[in-house]
Amino acid sequence: MPLRPRSDAASPRKKSSDGMDLGTRALVLGAGSLALSWVPLLNIIAFLAAMMAVAFGLLARWPTGWLTREEPNTRRALWGVVLGGLAIVVFVVTAVRYSAL
């Protein structure tokens, strides 16, 4: 018995893009950067991820939708900006603390 491909009606449809929207990217990067900003050598990578989280979050909350055709998740974008900003503050505090030792 040969296998038949599923019809388009039977398979669930995804969004127009296969990846995450900007709000979700901001949230993931913000949470990851906050988790890594406490580690001495990894906090440099966390700082860059926090900057990207803030940028993605602000772009997702931009009033015009010129970046993507689908509606971004603005609540996740806001949390991404908040977590990214908090990670930047933690990076600065830990960088000053580690440089004083």
HELIX and SHEET records of a PDB file:
HELIX    1   1 LEU A   22  LEU A   36  1                                  15    
HELIX    2   2 ASN A   43  ALA A   60  1                                  18    
HELIX    3   3 THR A   74  ALA A  100  1                                  27    
END                                                                             
